[in-house]
Amino acid sequence: MEYILISFENIQMWMEIEKEGYALRQIVKDEDDIYHLSCMEDCLAEGVIKKEDLAGKIISIKKEEFEEKWNNLKKYMKKNGEK
């Protein structure tokens, strides 16, 4: 697995990418600072992720960093009755 953070203008995306290049999970923080999880909304990137085709700054992150953000946001959203 590969874990990346993409920053573009006021948007951030955290992605978990499997070895063939497809996103399995994704977190999006939009321009209004609202978070979206791919398990709760239709916001998962489609097709093979090619980093050379992505706009913005791309940073490799650790699995633990992705998991912590994912789990905290999922818990928060469920607690607050969000999708």
N, C-alpha and C positions, 0 to 999 in steps of 0.2 A: 504494500500500500504506500501511497504517497499522499502527503498532506501539504496543502499550500494555502496561503493567504494572498488574495489579490486586492490591491487598493487602486481605485480609479475615481478621481475627483472626490466626491463625498460618499462613495459607495465602497463597501468592503464585502468580500466573499471568502469564506473558508470552505475548502473542498477536500473530501476524501476521495482519492482516485485509485481505482484498482489497476492491476498490472497491464491490462489491455488498453487502459486510457479512459475508461468510462467513470463518471462520477457516481459514487454510491450514496453519499450524503453531502448536503450543502447547507450552509448558513449564509444568509444574506442580511446585511445591515444597509438599509436603503438611505436615500438622501435626507429623509426625515428622522433618522436614527431609530427606525422601527426594524426589529429583527424578524426574519422569516426562516423557518426550518423546513427542509424538504420533506420531512415525515408528516408535516401538518398542512403544508400548502404545496401547490404545484410550482416549485421554484428550482427543480433539479435540472442542471445543464444536460442537454441531450447530445448524443453523439460522442465521438472520441475527442477528448480534451487535448488540444495541441497548444502547449504553452507559447510557442512562437507566434501563434495567431491571436493571443489575448492582449488586450490593451491594459495599460496600467503597470504598477509595480507588483512583481510576483516574488513572494518570500516562501521558502520551504519552512515548515513548522513541524514540531514533533507531534506524534500521535497523541501523547498525553495532553498537550495544549488543546488540540481539536476536541478530544473527548471531554475535557473539563468544560469547555465553552458549550459544547453540544448538550451535555447532561444538565448543566446549570440553566440554560435557556429552556430546555424541554420541561424541567421541573417547574420553573417560573411560569411558563405559559399554561401548563396544566393547572397549577394552583390558582391562576387568575382567570381561568375559564376561557382562554383564547383557543383558537382552532386547534 
